[in-house]
Amino acid sequence: MNKQTDFFLGANSAAGFYSLYDQLGALDRTRDFLVLKGGPGVGKSTLMKHIGSVAREKGLEIEYIHCSGDPGSLDAVLVPELECAVADGTAPHVIEPNYPAAVDRYVDLGRFYDVDRLKERRKEIVACTEGYKAEYVRAYDCLRAHGAIRGEIERRMAECVDRQRLEKRLVNIWRRERPRRRNGTAREAKRFLGGLTPAGRVCCIDTVYTLCSRVYELQDPYHLAAPVLGMLRGEILSSGCDVITCMDPSQPGRIEHLLLPELRLAFVTTNRSLTLPEKPYRCLRMERLIDREQYRFMRGGMKLKERLADALEEEGAEHLYLAGEKHRELEQIYHPFVDFDGVMALAEREAKRMFGHL
């Protein structure tokens, strides 16, 4: 039975678009890496979905990387058992081959455009392209301001938390869960489990349950556990265990979740934007580690800041939605002038090359 996981490698964050596309795979362990080139609506996601569909038919494990600009579309498909991957190599996550043909290679989908007919739609295409780019600028302005206010809230809250107590609890959990020390170097993969998109806030929570049966929930509306998760990540890697480190899509410099598929174990941070669909194995409530007297003293000002931050995030989300609408409009301009039969024929040839020996 095949296993499917879903992640993101891009995030719409307080720092603008943030990329983890350097995490796509170690090229020295990759057999075939297709880097797709081509503009809007040319069939990049269509080709990747076909590769994923064939891999699923073959019973192979698949990792889907979704697009932060349209979570219904794909930015990459990884087939780890075959050491193969296909990825969109265009902006804002430009990918260039390092070992052309030997490992990674261009696949030009731009050849399937009807160039002459599209030049007739030049004004519409330029206006639509500039329109969706402008909405992203507005969205990132809002998210930057939102991040600054949330950062101030979280710094103040960090002054009220008993961090040593939290560290002690997580260390004790890890001592119970960790296996015997292993030889060799542990591997870390960095991913986003979700994020804010033009379709709203998305989280691939099913991936957690696909990989992990024991989920430790950290109820943490103020991201107080992030530094301690960083400490725990170090303990896990030094123990020789592989880990998927899921970064916070709003503030990509900090850790939000840790997944250990080998141990079927996860540490998942929950808050207002993410709740678990199932009862966790254990639950740690950060509010119990907060000094209530200290919090009561500053609660009024904090509530005002939270309302302002929420309003900024909501406005940022609206601009992301408008950007998504503009991009869909752009794709609709292109679609009638794409040879999708040619795209599918190419997809079938590449799938045969990738899976033909199975």
C-alpha positions in Angstrom: 0.0 0.0 0.0 1.4 3.4 -1.0 1.8 6.2 1.5 1.1 9.8 0.6 2.3 12.9 2.5 1.7 16.5 1.8 3.8 19.5 2.7 4.7 23.0 1.6 8.2 24.4 0.8 7.1 28.0 0.4 5.3 30.3 2.9 3.6 33.7 2.7 5.2 35.1 5.9 6.0 38.3 7.7 9.3 38.3 5.8 7.5 38.0 2.4 7.7 34.8 0.4 10.0 32.4 2.2 11.5 29.5 0.4 12.7 26.1 1.6 13.2 24.8 -1.9 16.8 24.0 -1.1 15.3 21.1 0.9 14.0 19.3 -2.2 16.6 16.6 -1.9 20.3 15.7 -1.7 21.4 15.7 -5.3 24.2 13.2 -4.6 21.4 10.7 -3.7 19.0 11.6 -6.5 18.7 9.6 -9.7 16.4 11.8 -11.8 15.2 15.4 -11.0 13.0 17.1 -13.5 13.0 20.9 -13.3 9.9 22.3 -15.1 10.1 25.6 -16.8 7.2 27.5 -18.3 4.8 30.3 -17.5 1.3 30.4 -16.1 -1.3 27.8 -17.1 1.2 25.8 -19.2 0.6 22.5 -17.4 3.4 22.2 -14.8 1.0 21.1 -12.1 -0.8 18.8 -14.6 2.4 17.0 -15.4 3.3 16.6 -11.7 -0.1 15.2 -10.9 0.3 12.7 -13.7 3.7 11.6 -12.2 2.1 11.3 -8.8 -0.8 9.3 -10.2 1.5 6.8 -11.8 3.6 6.5 -8.7 0.4 5.8 -6.7 -0.6 3.1 -9.2 2.8 1.5 -8.7 2.2 1.4 -4.9 5.1 3.8 -4.2 5.4 6.4 -1.5 4.8 9.9 -2.7 5.5 13.3 -1.2 3.4 16.1 -2.7 4.7 19.7 -2.3 1.8 22.1 -2.6 1.9 25.7 -3.9 1.6 28.5 -1.4 0.0 30.6 -4.1 -2.6 27.9 -4.9 -2.7 24.9 -2.6 -4.8 23.0 -5.1 -1.7 23.1 -7.4 1.6 21.3 -7.0 5.1 22.8 -6.8 6.8 19.4 -6.6 6.4 15.6 -6.4 9.0 13.4 -4.7 9.2 9.6 -5.1 11.8 8.7 -2.5 12.0 5.0 -3.2 13.1 5.7 -6.8 15.2 8.8 -5.8 13.2 10.8 -8.3 11.6 14.3 -8.1 9.7 16.7 -10.3 9.5 20.4 -9.4 8.4 23.7 -10.7 11.6 25.6 -11.2 10.1 29.1 -11.9 9.8 32.2 -9.7 9.5 32.8 -6.9 11.3 29.5 -6.2 13.8 29.4 -9.1 15.6 26.1 -9.4 18.6 25.5 -11.8 20.2 22.2 -12.6 23.5 21.5 -10.8 24.4 18.3 -12.7 22.6 18.6 -16.0 21.3 15.4 -17.5 23.4 13.3 -15.1 21.0 14.1 -12.2 18.8 17.1 -12.8 17.5 18.5 -16.1 15.3 21.1 -17.6 11.9 20.2 -19.0 10.7 23.1 -21.1 6.9 23.3 -21.2 7.0 26.8 -22.8 7.1 24.9 -26.2 3.4 24.1 -25.8 2.3 27.8 -25.9 0.8 29.1 -29.1 3.1 32.1 -29.1 1.5 34.0 -31.9 -2.0 33.9 -30.4 -0.7 34.8 -27.0 1.0 37.9 -28.3 -2.4 39.1 -29.4 -3.4 39.0 -25.7 -0.3 41.0 -24.6 -2.1 43.9 -22.9 -4.4 41.6 -20.9 -1.5 39.4 -19.8 0.7 42.3 -18.7 -2.2 44.0 -16.8 -3.2 40.8 -15.1 0.4 39.9 -14.1 1.1 43.3 -12.7 -2.3 43.2 -10.9 -1.6 40.0 -9.0 2.0 41.0 -8.2 0.7 44.3 -6.7 -1.8 42.3 -4.5 1.1 40.2 -3.1 3.0 43.4 -2.2 0.0 44.7 -0.3 -0.4 41.3 1.4 3.2 41.2 2.5 3.0 44.8 3.9 0.1 43.6 6.1 1.8 40.4 7.1 5.0 42.3 8.0 3.0 44.6 10.3 1.1 41.7 11.7 4.4 39.9 12.4 5.9 42.9 14.2 2.9 43.2 16.6 2.7 39.4 17.2 6.4 39.4 17.9 5.9 42.1 20.6 3.0 40.1 22.1 5.1 36.9 22.2 8.1 38.6 23.6 6.0 40.0 26.5 4.4 36.6 27.1 7.8 34.9 27.1 8.6 37.0 30.2 5.8 35.2 32.0 6.5 31.6 31.2 8.5 29.1 33.2 10.7 27.9 30.3 12.9 25.6 32.5 9.8 23.7 33.6 8.8 23.2 29.9 12.3 22.1 29.0 12.3 19.6 31.8 9.0 18.1 30.7 10.0 17.7 27.0 13.4 16.3 27.9 11.8 13.7 30.2 9.4 12.8 27.4 12.3 12.4 25.0 14.2 10.2 27.4 11.2 7.9 27.5 10.7 7.8 23.8 14.2 7.8 22.3 15.7 4.6 21.0 19.1 3.3 21.8 21.9 5.5 20.4 22.4 4.8 16.7 25.4 4.9 14.4 25.6 7.2 11.5 24.5 10.8 10.9 20.8 11.7 11.4 19.0 13.4 8.6 16.8 16.4 8.9 14.3 17.6 6.3 12.7 21.0 6.7 9.1 21.6 5.6 6.1 23.7 6.2 3.0 21.8 7.3 0.7 24.6 6.0 0.3 28.3 6.0 -1.7 31.3 4.9 -2.6 31.1 1.2 -5.0 32.7 -1.3 -7.5 29.9 -0.4 -7.2 30.8 3.3 -5.2 29.1 6.1 -4.3 25.6 5.1 -2.7 22.7 7.1 -1.8 19.2 5.9 -2.6 17.7 9.3 -3.4 14.3 7.7 0.3 14.0 7.0 1.0 14.0 10.8 -1.3 11.0 11.3 0.1 9.2 8.2 3.6 9.4 9.6 3.0 9.3 13.4 0.7 7.4 15.7 1.8 9.1 18.9 1.2 12.8 18.9 2.3 15.1 21.7 0.2 18.2 21.5 1.6 21.5 22.7 -1.3 24.0 23.2 0.6 27.2 22.6 -1.3 30.3 21.4 1.8 32.5 22.0 4.5 30.3 20.4 6.2 30.0 23.8 7.5 26.5 23.0 9.4 27.3 19.9 12.8 27.8 21.6 12.4 24.6 23.6 11.5 22.7 20.4 14.8 24.0 19.0 16.5 22.4 22.0 14.6 19.2 21.5 15.5 19.1 17.8 19.1 19.1 18.8 18.6 16.2 21.2 16.8 14.2 18.6 19.5 14.7 16.0 22.3 13.9 18.4 20.5 10.7 19.3 20.9 9.6 15.6 17.1 9.9 14.8 15.9 11.4 11.5 13.5 14.3 11.9 11.2 16.4 9.8 11.4 19.9 11.2 8.3 21.9 10.3 9.0 25.6 10.5 6.4 28.2 11.4 5.0 29.7 8.1 4.3 33.0 9.7 7.8 33.3 11.2 10.0 30.8 9.3 12.9 31.2 11.6 11.2 29.3 14.4 10.1 25.7 14.8 6.4 24.8 15.0 6.4 20.9 14.8 8.8 18.0 14.9 7.9 14.7 13.2 9.9 11.5 13.7 8.5 9.0 11.2 10.9 6.2 12.3 9.5 6.3 15.8 5.9 7.1 14.7 6.2 10.1 17.0 5.3 13.8 16.7 5.4 17.0 18.7 2.7 19.4 17.3 2.0 23.0 18.3 -1.6 24.0 18.3 -3.3 27.4 18.6 -6.4 29.2 17.3 -5.5 28.5 13.7 -4.6 24.8 14.2 -6.5 22.3 16.2 -6.1 18.5 16.1 -8.9 16.4 14.6 -8.1 13.5 17.0 -7.3 13.3 20.7 -3.5 13.5 21.2 -1.4 10.9 22.9 -0.5 13.5 25.5 -1.3 17.2 25.8 0.9 20.0 27.3 -0.9 23.2 27.9 1.5 26.2 27.8 -1.0 28.4 29.7 -0.3 26.3 32.9 3.3 27.5 32.7 2.4 31.2 32.7 2.7 33.4 35.8 -1.0 34.5 36.1 -0.2 37.5 38.3 2.3 38.9 35.8 -0.1 38.2 32.9 -3.0 39.9 34.6 -1.0 43.1 35.0 -0.5 43.4 31.2 -3.6 41.7 29.9 -5.5 44.8 28.8 -2.7 46.1 26.5 -2.2 42.6 25.1 -5.8 42.2 24.1 -5.7 45.4 22.1 -2.5 44.3 20.3 -4.1 41.0 19.5 -7.1 42.6 17.9 -4.9 44.8 15.8 -2.7 41.9 14.8 -5.8 39.9 13.8 -7.1 42.7 11.7 -3.8 43.0 9.9 -3.6 39.3 9.2 -7.2 39.4 7.9 -6.4 42.2 5.6 -3.3 40.4 4.4 -5.4 37.3 3.7 -7.8 39.3 1.7 -5.0 40.6 -0.5 -3.7 37.0 -0.9 -7.2 36.0 -2.0 -7.3 38.8 -4.6 -3.8 37.8 -5.8 -5.1 34.3 -6.3 -8.1 35.5 -8.2 -5.9 37.6 -10.5 -3.6 34.6 -11.1 -6.5 32.3 -11.9 -7.7 35.0 -14.4 -4.2 35.0 -15.9 -4.2 31.2 -16.3 -7.6 31.4 -18.0 -6.1 33.7 -20.6 -3.3 31.2 -21.3 -5.3 27.9 -21.2 -6.9 28.1 -24.7 -3.5 28.6 -26.2 -1.7 25.6 -24.6 -1.3 22.3 -26.3 -2.4 20.1 -23.4 -2.3 17.0 -25.6 1.4 17.7 -26.0 1.8 18.2 -22.3 0.2 14.9 -21.5 2.2 13.1 -24.1 5.4 14.5 -22.5 4.1 13.5 -19.0 3.6 9.9 -20.2 7.1 9.8 -21.7 8.7 11.1 -18.5 6.6 8.7 -16.4 7.7 5.8 -18.6 11.3 6.8 -18.2 10.9 7.1 -14.4 8.8 4.0 -13.7 9.4 1.9 -16.8 11.6 -0.7 -15.0 8.9 -1.5 -12.4 
